[in-house]
Each structure stands twice: as C-alpha cells, then as structure tokens.
Amino acid sequence: MKENKLGLFSLTALVVGSMIGGGAFNLPSDMASGANSGAVIVGWIITGIGMIALALVYQNLALRKPELDGGIYSYARAGFGEFLGFNSAWGYWISAWLGNVAYATLLFSALSYFFPVFGEGNNLASIIGATIILWVVHALVLKGVREASFINLITTIAKLVPIFLFIIIMIFAFKADIFHQDFWGKGGFDWPTVQEQVKSTMLVTLWVFIGVEGAVVLSGRAKERRDVGRATVMGLLVTMLIYVLISIFSLGVMSQPELAELEPPSMAYVMESVVGKWGAAVINLGLVVSLLGALLGWTLLASEIPYVAAKDGVLPKWLARENENGTPSASLWLTNGLIQTFILLVLFSESTYKALYSMAGVAILLPYLFSALYQLKLAYTGESYGGEERRGKDLFLGIVATIYSIWLVYAAGLSYLLMVSVLYAPGIFFYLKARKEQGEKPFKGYELGAAAVILIMAAVSIALMANGTIAP
C-alpha cells in the first residue's frame, strides 16, 4: 500500500476547495432571495461566530484526540455511543454525495451559458454529461488520494482568479444608495420580520461552508497532526472573507429584488450587468473549474467516511476494502453508484440546485451538532486535560458551537428535516448488519428509541411527499 500523506498546503487547499464550490458563484441571489441587506449582514455575523467556533472545535479535537482519525464521525462515536456515531458518519456521507449531485446540476447549468442544449442542468443532455464526468472522477480517485488531491490543489488556485476579479470589479461598481435601499425591508426594522429573513440565509451559509471539516476527515493521511487544525482554521478564514465580500458587494450593485430573480449562477449575471457578456463568460468558466474541483474533493471525502467507519466495525466489513493504491474502492463504488442514481432521479423529478443543496445541508447538521457536543463533554468532564489545565475557553467554544448547531436545526425547518430522515432510515439496516458481524447487541439504552424516531419520521415524510404536502 502506498503512503499517501498530505501537507499543510494541500490540506488547506482541500478545505478551501471543498467549501468554494458552486455555492460561492450563486451567493448573490441565494442570500438575497429571502433577505435584505441588513438581514444578510446579521446572517453573516451569526454564521461567522458559529463557523469559527466549529472550526476551533475541530482544531481542538484534532489535537486532544489524535487517535480519532475518522474525525467528524469518530467524535460522535467516542462521545455518545455506537448508534449516534454511526448516524454521524451516515449523515456526513449523505451530505457529501448529495452535494455532488447538486454540483453536477449546477455544472451543466453553467455550461448552458455556452451550450444552451444543457438547459437548467436537469435535462437529458445534462444527465449524460454528468454521468461521463462522474465516472472520469471515479477513475481518477481510484489511482490514489495523493494524485487526486494534487489536481484539487490546481483547480482551487484556478477558480479563485475569477472570484477575485469579481470582487475587484464590484469594489468600483458598488453604490451605497443601492445597498441601503430597503435596508431591513420595505416596512423598516421589525425584529420578527428580520428574524425570518436571517433564518432564510442559514441553509445558504451552511451549504457554502460545508467542507470546513475536510482536513479533519482526512486527518489520518496528514503528514503532521498539528497541520489538521491549522488547515481547518486557515481555510475557513480565507473562505469566509471571500463569501462576505461577494454577497455584500452584490447588494450594492443590484437591488435585492433584482438579485433574487437571477438564475444560477447569479454571480455571472451581476458581473454581466457591470462589464457586459465577457464578464459572465469568465465567471461561468470559473464556475466550471470550481465545480470540477469540488466534485473531486467531495468524492475524496465521501468515499473516506464509509471506509473509516467500516474499519471501525460500524459499517459492514466489505466497505473497508482498498485497491493497490490505498484508495477505499468499495466505498467509492457505492458512493458513486448512489450519485449516479440520484443524477437520474433529477431528470425525472426536475429537482433544482437549491433543493439538492438544502437537503445536503440538513443531512450534515447531526454530525456538526455531535462534534460540538463532544467538545462540550470533554471540556466539562476534563477528559484529555491535565489537572491544572484551564478549560474555560474550550467550554465556551463548545457552548457557542452547540447553540449554533441547534439554531441551524431550527432554521432548516420541519419539511427538510422530514425529507432527510428518508435517507437516514436505510442506514439502520447497514448498522444492524455491521453489529451482527461484530457479534454485538444492536442497540443499547436509548438507541432503540432513536432508531424508532428516525423510522417514524421517514414514514411520515413519505406519506406527506406522496400527497404533495412537502416536496424537494
């Protein structure tokens, strides 16, 4: 087996590359679709505090629990038992491969600017194109994690160029009167209204920051353990600055109602309104590069989670198989098989990019919440701390990250929580299979009740989707 070790720069690029995917290029309309300038600023402040707390939680956990190489999955397992650990792994995996379906849809929506045959990214031509790209990426990853990570590094650098060009041009095009127009909405400041606006931004900001844990997921492949935490924090700060500038400057170039009406990728059309069609072409090309890199990065992350969980006995043993390059091949085949299935479903259901990324965002809420709770548990109990070592700062970070994660669950809304439960439910059967292989009792204590809640939510969701009450 080859030694595939990643350095600080590659890990940081993986974090940035995983976060800056399609979301950055559609931020202008996604943020403005339900919020005015004032609420957007409040949304970014809440997100900034919450995400920095989460990043520092991952940095701290990586240092205090270096033996937990599965990262986001292993924290929930170590802190709260096998079943919740399993669901953390399962939810993260769902989010990763659903995100790739969303990326594929947006990729061909961007290509339709040059080739109208692709429509909105969910027609037959787009499905065929997405299928080809999916299996090319599959073959690339099979060649080895290091090679795929190097290509991800190159695409990360390449896609930042049009984003920086956009920001520079928007600085000169920004008009304060447009930005301040209906700053809190037409009725002025009204907290209940502003709160709803802020809530509308939460799934958007969650989606664009998914990937902050990317270096932690691949922590077992890092050259230096301390680089994992450094890469997480550095990647988050760079990405956050980029996102805030994109959304704020856009609100000073076009009004909120105008931005809300733009088609994906909205950044291209904001650029076009300032400099003409060449600007939209540059942004769309940048988006294509960005999405190809994000597809690659998330394929790496998505295949790693079932592999690590299977090695730990939480998923069936066959998912721990590797090829001669050290790639988790069995997990990769299962992951891309599901992506292919959902790409085909997009054709028949006409699912949109927004619906797919919303479901991907909700799926990862459980892993984030239990990572924050594990930090809180360690700081409270003193586990992994020296007798005289101060714990106040880490306890505070755990509280902030936990409150933020709970707020995201509330902001997601019941409909998306119910729909995602349908994807969580089949995981129970994988879990039972793994427990049988280990010769262990399936559930302990409250775990049976937790499984029952997931199954009931899934059944209710299926019934509500069948009668049209909720829909993706």
LOMARFI-189136 format. One record per residue (C-alpha): x, y, z; residue number from 1. Coordinates in steps of 0.001 Angstrom, whole numbers, padded with zeros to 6 digits. Layout:
<pts>
+---------+---------+---------+-----+
:       u :       v :       w :   i :
+---------+---------+---------+-----+
:       X :       Y :       Z : NUM :
...
+---------+---------+---------+-----+
</pts>
This chain:
<pts>
+---------+---------+---------+-----+
:       u :       v :       w :   i :
+---------+---------+---------+-----+
:  000000 :  000000 :  000000 :   1 :
:  001342 :  003450 : -000899 :   2 :
:  001971 :  006112 :  001730 :   3 :
: -000380 :  008934 :  000850 :   4 :
:  000473 :  011811 :  003200 :   5 :
: -000824 :  015360 :  002812 :   6 :
:  000992 :  018536 :  003945 :   7 :
: -000397 :  021806 :  005352 :   8 :
: -000791 :  023497 :  001970 :   9 :
: -002589 :  020503 :  000427 :  10 :
: -004860 :  020144 :  003467 :  11 :
: -005708 :  023870 :  003439 :  12 :
: -006392 :  023730 : -000299 :  13 :
: -008651 :  020735 :  000319 :  14 :
: -010645 :  022716 :  002902 :  15 :
: -010909 :  025814 :  000671 :  16 :
: -011577 :  023709 : -002422 :  17 :
: -014290 :  021720 : -000670 :  18 :
: -016054 :  024854 :  000581 :  19 :
: -015706 :  027036 : -002509 :  20 :
: -017763 :  025014 : -004918 :  21 :
: -020908 :  026090 : -006685 :  22 :
: -022269 :  027920 : -003658 :  23 :
: -019891 :  030864 : -003970 :  24 :
: -020965 :  031536 : -007536 :  25 :
: -024669 :  031685 : -006663 :  26 :
: -024333 :  033583 : -003360 :  27 :
: -025716 :  036907 : -004688 :  28 :
: -029183 :  035500 : -005437 :  29 :
: -029216 :  032800 : -002747 :  30 :
: -028601 :  035325 :  000035 :  31 :
: -030905 :  037967 : -001451 :  32 :
: -033792 :  035604 : -002225 :  33 :
: -035219 :  035952 :  001276 :  34 :
: -033264 :  038747 :  002938 :  35 :
: -032426 :  042439 :  002566 :  36 :
: -029012 :  043969 :  003201 :  37 :
: -029399 :  044348 :  006961 :  38 :
: -030546 :  040760 :  007493 :  39 :
: -027757 :  039478 :  005240 :  40 :
: -025194 :  041228 :  007455 :  41 :
: -026793 :  039773 :  010596 :  42 :
: -026799 :  036342 :  008942 :  43 :
: -023082 :  036577 :  008189 :  44 :
: -022306 :  037699 :  011752 :  45 :
: -024171 :  034692 :  013187 :  46 :
: -022563 :  032367 :  010667 :  47 :
: -019115 :  033827 :  011283 :  48 :
: -019346 :  033332 :  015033 :  49 :
: -020805 :  029840 :  014681 :  50 :
: -018454 :  028588 :  011996 :  51 :
: -015335 :  029981 :  013660 :  52 :
: -016436 :  028228 :  016862 :  53 :
: -016928 :  024979 :  014915 :  54 :
: -013546 :  025332 :  013212 :  55 :
: -011844 :  025881 :  016565 :  56 :
: -013743 :  022895 :  017953 :  57 :
: -012311 :  020729 :  015169 :  58 :
: -008860 :  022185 :  015745 :  59 :
: -009053 :  021411 :  019463 :  60 :
: -010470 :  017907 :  018974 :  61 :
: -007773 :  017087 :  016403 :  62 :
: -005100 :  017963 :  018978 :  63 :
: -006719 :  016403 :  022054 :  64 :
: -007923 :  013224 :  020397 :  65 :
: -005254 :  012405 :  017771 :  66 :
: -006243 :  008728 :  017842 :  67 :
: -009657 :  009562 :  016351 :  68 :
: -008597 :  009561 :  012711 :  69 :
: -012177 :  009362 :  011424 :  70 :
: -012686 :  012942 :  012589 :  71 :
: -016256 :  014121 :  012341 :  72 :
: -017613 :  010566 :  012623 :  73 :
: -015341 :  009305 :  015372 :  74 :
: -016071 :  012240 :  017687 :  75 :
: -019768 :  011388 :  017894 :  76 :
: -018971 :  007714 :  018411 :  77 :
: -016408 :  008334 :  021167 :  78 :
: -018702 :  010716 :  022977 :  79 :
: -022165 :  009246 :  022577 :  80 :
: -022004 :  005608 :  021569 :  81 :
: -022108 :  003390 :  018511 :  82 :
: -025515 :  004281 :  017072 :  83 :
: -025145 :  008062 :  017204 :  84 :
: -021589 :  007675 :  015926 :  85 :
: -022912 :  005640 :  013054 :  86 :
: -025576 :  008231 :  012236 :  87 :
: -022959 :  010971 :  012289 :  88 :
: -020954 :  009033 :  009696 :  89 :
: -024069 :  008221 :  007678 :  90 :
: -025335 :  011819 :  007709 :  91 :
: -021995 :  013233 :  006670 :  92 :
: -021792 :  010706 :  003867 :  93 :
: -025330 :  011559 :  002682 :  94 :
: -024426 :  015243 :  002654 :  95 :
: -021242 :  014609 :  000680 :  96 :
: -022751 :  012613 : -002147 :  97 :
: -025961 :  014690 : -002296 :  98 :
: -023723 :  017730 : -002603 :  99 :
: -022058 :  016152 : -005600 : 100 :
: -025467 :  015699 : -007241 : 101 :
: -026143 :  019406 : -006625 : 102 :
: -022736 :  020295 : -008069 : 103 :
: -023397 :  018232 : -011175 : 104 :
: -026717 :  020019 : -011716 : 105 :
: -025141 :  023465 : -011340 : 106 :
: -022177 :  022498 : -013519 : 107 :
: -024361 :  021911 : -016536 : 108 :
: -026491 :  024942 : -015737 : 109 :
: -023260 :  026969 : -016057 : 110 :
: -022284 :  025177 : -019252 : 111 :
: -025684 :  026062 : -020715 : 112 :
: -024449 :  029672 : -020953 : 113 :
: -022145 :  028450 : -023733 : 114 :
: -024174 :  025416 : -024851 : 115 :
: -027929 :  026049 : -024470 : 116 :
: -028662 :  022338 : -025018 : 117 :
: -027983 :  021768 : -021295 : 118 :
: -030916 :  023952 : -020196 : 119 :
: -031130 :  024306 : -016404 : 120 :
: -028781 :  021391 : -015775 : 121 :
: -031510 :  018802 : -015219 : 122 :
: -032402 :  017647 : -018747 : 123 :
: -031279 :  014549 : -020672 : 124 :
: -028184 :  016168 : -022189 : 125 :
: -027058 :  017336 : -018736 : 126 :
: -027635 :  013891 : -017214 : 127 :
: -025493 :  012241 : -019893 : 128 :
: -022726 :  014815 : -019401 : 129 :
: -022851 :  014500 : -015607 : 130 :
: -022638 :  010717 : -015883 : 131 :
: -019488 :  010912 : -018006 : 132 :
: -017810 :  013335 : -015591 : 133 :
: -018831 :  011244 : -012576 : 134 :
: -017044 :  008153 : -013844 : 135 :
: -013981 :  010065 : -015045 : 136 :
: -013580 :  011424 : -011494 : 137 :
: -014182 :  007908 : -010187 : 138 :
: -011310 :  006546 : -012270 : 139 :
: -009046 :  009401 : -011170 : 140 :
: -009666 :  008793 : -007464 : 141 :
: -009045 :  005064 : -007912 : 142 :
: -005495 :  005986 : -008952 : 143 :
: -004753 :  007306 : -005466 : 144 :
: -005653 :  010023 : -002963 : 145 :
: -002416 :  011992 : -003431 : 146 :
: -002839 :  012364 : -007182 : 147 :
: -006465 :  013453 : -006823 : 148 :
: -005557 :  015926 : -004054 : 149 :
: -002868 :  017491 : -006255 : 150 :
: -005388 :  018111 : -009032 : 151 :
: -007767 :  019565 : -006445 : 152 :
: -004994 :  021959 : -005399 : 153 :
: -004566 :  023147 : -009010 : 154 :
: -008315 :  023669 : -009543 : 155 :
: -008591 :  025537 : -006227 : 156 :
: -005979 :  028068 : -007381 : 157 :
: -007535 :  028356 : -010852 : 158 :
: -011090 :  029006 : -009667 : 159 :
: -010066 :  031790 : -007263 : 160 :
: -008962 :  034003 : -010161 : 161 :
: -012475 :  034875 : -011499 : 162 :
: -013764 :  035241 : -007930 : 163 :
: -011050 :  037788 : -007101 : 164 :
: -011704 :  039534 : -010425 : 165 :
: -015397 :  039769 : -009499 : 166 :
: -014611 :  041242 : -006072 : 167 :
: -012213 :  043842 : -007505 : 168 :
: -014727 :  044990 : -010132 : 169 :
: -017557 :  045097 : -007589 : 170 :
: -015494 :  047405 : -005332 : 171 :
: -015548 :  050052 : -008073 : 172 :
: -019158 :  049341 : -009130 : 173 :
: -020555 :  049411 : -005572 : 174 :
: -023204 :  052108 : -004900 : 175 :
: -024103 :  052892 : -001306 : 176 :
: -027629 :  054098 : -002176 : 177 :
: -028480 :  050724 : -003750 : 178 :
: -027057 :  048873 : -000742 : 179 :
: -029082 :  050980 :  001748 : 180 :
: -032324 :  050778 : -000228 : 181 :
: -034939 :  048986 :  001945 : 182 :
: -032078 :  048019 :  004257 : 183 :
: -034328 :  046000 :  006617 : 184 :
: -037216 :  045536 :  004190 : 185 :
: -039979 :  047829 :  002972 : 186 :
: -041502 :  048271 :  006431 : 187 :
: -038241 :  049234 :  008096 : 188 :
: -036782 :  047368 :  011063 : 189 :
: -039160 :  044831 :  012571 : 190 :
: -037466 :  042046 :  014561 : 191 :
: -039886 :  039169 :  013730 : 192 :
: -039546 :  040003 :  010038 : 193 :
: -035773 :  040387 :  010252 : 194 :
: -035527 :  037095 :  012164 : 195 :
: -037344 :  035288 :  009355 : 196 :
: -035027 :  036911 :  006832 : 197 :
: -031973 :  035807 :  008814 : 198 :
: -033374 :  032253 :  009036 : 199 :
: -033706 :  032210 :  005245 : 200 :
: -029955 :  032745 :  004916 : 201 :
: -028939 :  029928 :  007266 : 202 :
: -029167 :  026950 :  004891 : 203 :
: -027357 :  029032 :  002269 : 204 :
: -024467 :  029858 :  004599 : 205 :
: -024392 :  026301 :  005930 : 206 :
: -024163 :  024929 :  002398 : 207 :
: -021300 :  027169 :  001354 : 208 :
: -019299 :  026307 :  004487 : 209 :
: -019716 :  022549 :  004287 : 210 :
: -016165 :  021302 :  003934 : 211 :
: -014769 :  023163 :  006944 : 212 :
: -014122 :  019722 :  008433 : 213 :
: -012428 :  018450 :  005271 : 214 :
: -008917 :  018290 :  006724 : 215 :
: -010254 :  016501 :  009813 : 216 :
: -011888 :  013793 :  007716 : 217 :
: -008536 :  013053 :  006092 : 218 :
: -006574 :  013544 :  009333 : 219 :
: -005227 :  010003 :  009172 : 220 :
: -003442 :  010924 :  005947 : 221 :
: -001808 :  014160 :  007226 : 222 :
:  001995 :  014382 :  007399 : 223 :
:  001783 :  016331 :  010671 : 224 :
: -001144 :  016036 :  013061 : 225 :
: -000970 :  019716 :  014026 : 226 :
: -001497 :  020684 :  010362 : 227 :
: -005082 :  019389 :  010534 : 228 :
: -006266 :  022116 :  012904 : 229 :
: -004193 :  024807 :  011209 : 230 :
: -005597 :  023922 :  007778 : 231 :
: -009163 :  023973 :  009121 : 232 :
: -008897 :  027469 :  010636 : 233 :
: -006860 :  028968 :  007776 : 234 :
: -009222 :  027568 :  005156 : 235 :
: -012294 :  028867 :  006984 : 236 :
: -010982 :  032430 :  007422 : 237 :
: -009949 :  032743 :  003770 : 238 :
: -013270 :  031367 :  002555 : 239 :
: -015389 :  033470 :  004914 : 240 :
: -013786 :  036709 :  003753 : 241 :
: -014443 :  035781 :  000123 : 242 :
: -018102 :  034936 :  000777 : 243 :
: -018873 :  038113 :  002721 : 244 :
: -017333 :  040310 :  000028 : 245 :
: -019262 :  038557 : -002749 : 246 :
: -022682 :  038897 : -001128 : 247 :
: -022252 :  042408 :  000323 : 248 :
: -020798 :  043962 : -002827 : 249 :
: -023520 :  042384 : -004986 : 250 :
: -026192 :  044098 : -002872 : 251 :
: -024538 :  047409 : -003729 : 252 :
: -024606 :  046747 : -007478 : 253 :
: -028121 :  045393 : -007982 : 254 :
: -031169 :  045785 : -005741 : 255 :
: -032341 :  042912 : -003544 : 256 :
: -035422 :  042123 : -005710 : 257 :
: -033270 :  042120 : -008862 : 258 :
: -030705 :  039771 : -007303 : 259 :
: -033423 :  037439 : -006059 : 260 :
: -034711 :  036958 : -009610 : 261 :
: -031363 :  035982 : -011164 : 262 :
: -030847 :  032463 : -012486 : 263 :
: -027892 :  030332 : -011335 : 264 :
: -025050 :  031202 : -011370 : 265 :
: -026150 :  034670 : -010264 : 266 :
: -022589 :  035976 : -009885 : 267 :
: -022215 :  035771 : -013664 : 268 :
: -025239 :  037983 : -014262 : 269 :
: -024185 :  040529 : -011651 : 270 :
: -020846 :  040702 : -013443 : 271 :
: -022604 :  040994 : -016815 : 272 :
: -024644 :  043965 : -015543 : 273 :
: -021387 :  045850 : -014869 : 274 :
: -018951 :  044883 : -017645 : 275 :
: -021012 :  043059 : -020264 : 276 :
: -021137 :  039491 : -021564 : 277 :
: -017416 :  038820 : -021332 : 278 :
: -017732 :  039115 : -017553 : 279 :
: -020456 :  036472 : -017405 : 280 :
: -018370 :  034185 : -019625 : 281 :
: -015351 :  034489 : -017292 : 282 :
: -017479 :  033729 : -014216 : 283 :
: -019142 :  030740 : -015858 : 284 :
: -015767 :  029342 : -016889 : 285 :
: -014557 :  029849 : -013331 : 286 :
: -017625 :  028056 : -012040 : 287 :
: -016985 :  025075 : -014306 : 288 :
: -013421 :  024796 : -012970 : 289 :
: -014669 :  025306 : -009420 : 290 :
: -017282 :  022576 : -009685 : 291 :
: -014892 :  020094 : -011249 : 292 :
: -012532 :  020662 : -008319 : 293 :
: -015355 :  020434 : -005796 : 294 :
: -016634 :  017197 : -007357 : 295 :
: -013158 :  015762 : -006970 : 296 :
: -012672 :  016992 : -003403 : 297 :
: -016052 :  015757 : -002237 : 298 :
: -015562 :  012398 : -003906 : 299 :
: -012429 :  012001 : -001780 : 300 :
: -014295 :  012978 :  001377 : 301 :
: -017414 :  010962 :  000619 : 302 :
: -015517 :  007743 : -000007 : 303 :
: -013391 :  008146 :  003129 : 304 :
: -016253 :  008164 :  005666 : 305 :
: -017792 :  004701 :  004996 : 306 :
: -014279 :  003288 :  004665 : 307 :
: -013181 :  004534 :  008092 : 308 :
: -016497 :  003558 :  009680 : 309 :
: -016220 :  000043 :  008215 : 310 :
: -012664 : -000327 :  009561 : 311 :
: -014046 :  000559 :  012997 : 312 :
: -016821 : -002014 :  012666 : 313 :
: -019674 :  000490 :  012457 : 314 :
: -020448 : -000276 :  008796 : 315 :
: -020244 : -003691 :  007071 : 316 :
: -016711 : -005003 :  006534 : 317 :
: -016842 : -005006 :  002745 : 318 :
: -016797 : -001178 :  002741 : 319 :
: -013248 : -001264 :  004173 : 320 :
: -011763 : -002798 :  001014 : 321 :
: -008888 : -000913 : -000644 : 322 :
: -007247 : -001223 : -004035 : 323 :
: -003495 : -001405 : -004674 : 324 :
: -003241 :  002425 : -004482 : 325 :
: -004710 :  002603 : -000994 : 326 :
: -007991 :  004036 : -002279 : 327 :
: -011179 :  002910 : -000457 : 328 :
: -012518 :  001318 : -003622 : 329 :
: -015617 : -000450 : -002252 : 330 :
: -016825 :  002733 : -000561 : 331 :
: -016089 :  004712 : -003726 : 332 :
: -018151 :  002339 : -005887 : 333 :
: -021126 :  002521 : -003510 : 334 :
: -020909 :  006312 : -003227 : 335 :
: -020727 :  006973 : -006947 : 336 :
: -023407 :  004381 : -007608 : 337 :
: -025788 :  006381 : -005414 : 338 :
: -024723 :  009652 : -007046 : 339 :
: -025488 :  008117 : -010434 : 340 :
: -028916 :  007005 : -009200 : 341 :
: -029799 :  010468 : -007944 : 342 :
: -028473 :  012133 : -011107 : 343 :
: -031016 :  010034 : -012993 : 344 :
: -033738 :  010927 : -010478 : 345 :
: -033025 :  014623 : -011121 : 346 :
: -034116 :  014072 : -014723 : 347 :
: -037493 :  012665 : -013714 : 348 :
: -038209 :  014799 : -010657 : 349 :
: -036809 :  018051 : -012113 : 350 :
: -035094 :  018725 : -008786 : 351 :
: -033383 :  022094 : -008588 : 352 :
: -029927 :  023008 : -007389 : 353 :
: -031416 :  024817 : -004371 : 354 :
: -033485 :  021805 : -003255 : 355 :
: -030476 :  019488 : -003513 : 356 :
: -028093 :  021737 : -001603 : 357 :
: -030723 :  022350 :  001087 : 358 :
: -031067 :  018613 :  001681 : 359 :
: -027274 :  018204 :  001692 : 360 :
: -027010 :  020964 :  004291 : 361 :
: -029658 :  019440 :  006559 : 362 :
: -028031 :  015989 :  006339 : 363 :
: -024810 :  017301 :  007874 : 364 :
: -026465 :  019030 :  010830 : 365 :
: -026318 :  015922 :  013034 : 366 :
: -022541 :  015397 :  012554 : 367 :
: -021861 :  019072 :  013310 : 368 :
: -024084 :  019052 :  016397 : 369 :
: -022463 :  015976 :  017930 : 370 :
: -018949 :  017257 :  017231 : 371 :
: -019829 :  020415 :  019171 : 372 :
: -021402 :  018378 :  021967 : 373 :
: -018291 :  016196 :  022201 : 374 :
: -016129 :  019300 :  022660 : 375 :
: -018541 :  020403 :  025380 : 376 :
: -018355 :  017000 :  027059 : 377 :
: -014532 :  016908 :  027060 : 378 :
: -014232 :  020416 :  028467 : 379 :
: -016864 :  019752 :  031137 : 380 :
: -015521 :  016399 :  032332 : 381 :
: -011831 :  017282 :  031966 : 382 :
: -011109 :  014207 :  029832 : 383 :
: -007832 :  014689 :  027876 : 384 :
: -006939 :  017734 :  030033 : 385 :
: -004148 :  017988 :  032598 : 386 :
: -005056 :  018503 :  036243 : 387 :
: -004112 :  022202 :  036252 : 388 :
: -005015 :  022925 :  032641 : 389 :
: -007657 :  025599 :  032089 : 390 :
: -010827 :  024548 :  030333 : 391 :
: -012880 :  027751 :  030295 : 392 :
: -012059 :  028740 :  026701 : 393 :
: -012797 :  025282 :  025305 : 394 :
: -016008 :  025074 :  027319 : 395 :
: -017116 :  028427 :  025887 : 396 :
: -016312 :  027300 :  022329 : 397 :
: -018300 :  024123 :  022866 : 398 :
: -021315 :  026100 :  024107 : 399 :
: -021197 :  028535 :  021167 : 400 :
: -020787 :  025761 :  018574 : 401 :
: -023617 :  023747 :  020157 : 402 :
: -026022 :  026710 :  020234 : 403 :
: -025163 :  027497 :  016614 : 404 :
: -025796 :  023883 :  015557 : 405 :
: -029169 :  023828 :  017337 : 406 :
: -030073 :  027148 :  015707 : 407 :
: -029311 :  025624 :  012292 : 408 :
: -031661 :  022711 :  013018 : 409 :
: -034397 :  025234 :  013888 : 410 :
: -033663 :  027370 :  010814 : 411 :
: -033764 :  024325 :  008495 : 412 :
: -037464 :  023797 :  009159 : 413 :
: -039531 :  020654 :  009597 : 414 :
: -040039 :  019857 :  005897 : 415 :
: -036352 :  019372 :  005097 : 416 :
: -035752 :  017502 :  008357 : 417 :
: -038513 :  015062 :  007431 : 418 :
: -037249 :  014578 :  003874 : 419 :
: -033685 :  013898 :  005006 : 420 :
: -034944 :  011314 :  007518 : 421 :
: -035910 :  009184 :  004491 : 422 :
: -032200 :  008998 :  003627 : 423 :
: -031181 :  008310 :  007227 : 424 :
: -033634 :  005420 :  007646 : 425 :
: -031932 :  002870 :  005302 : 426 :
: -028717 :  003354 :  007246 : 427 :
: -030242 :  001465 :  010167 : 428 :
: -030101 : -001756 :  008157 : 429 :
: -026405 : -001177 :  007368 : 430 :
: -025846 : -000591 :  011062 : 431 :
: -027626 : -003815 :  012040 : 432 :
: -025523 : -005756 :  009520 : 433 :
: -022306 : -004343 :  010982 : 434 :
: -023355 : -005073 :  014550 : 435 :
: -024140 : -008672 :  013583 : 436 :
: -020660 : -009014 :  012043 : 437 :
: -019158 : -007746 :  015294 : 438 :
: -021275 : -010127 :  017365 : 439 :
: -022613 : -007153 :  019322 : 440 :
: -026075 : -006281 :  020605 : 441 :
: -027737 : -003941 :  018055 : 442 :
: -028986 : -001234 :  020414 : 443 :
: -028222 : -000102 :  023934 : 444 :
: -030416 :  002037 :  026167 : 445 :
: -031932 :  004983 :  024312 : 446 :
: -030546 :  003878 :  020901 : 447 :
: -033603 :  001792 :  020048 : 448 :
: -035813 :  004812 :  020699 : 449 :
: -033601 :  006975 :  018472 : 450 :
: -033875 :  004418 :  015654 : 451 :
: -037669 :  004324 :  016083 : 452 :
: -037857 :  008133 :  015808 : 453 :
: -035877 :  008081 :  012541 : 454 :
: -038140 :  005384 :  011059 : 455 :
: -041318 :  007193 :  012134 : 456 :
: -040088 :  010487 :  010664 : 457 :
: -039220 :  008711 :  007414 : 458 :
: -042676 :  007095 :  007224 : 459 :
: -044403 :  010443 :  007871 : 460 :
: -042212 :  012120 :  005257 : 461 :
: -043005 :  009507 :  002610 : 462 :
: -046730 :  009929 :  003294 : 463 :
: -046507 :  013731 :  003092 : 464 :
: -044466 :  013602 : -000128 : 465 :
: -046956 :  011136 : -001629 : 466 :
: -049874 :  013512 : -001098 : 467 :
: -047885 :  016560 : -002167 : 468 :
: -047766 :  018286 :  001234 : 469 :
: -043987 :  018524 :  001088 : 470 :
: -041659 :  018287 : -001885 : 471 :
: -037923 :  018654 : -002531 : 472 :
+---------+---------+---------+-----+
</pts>
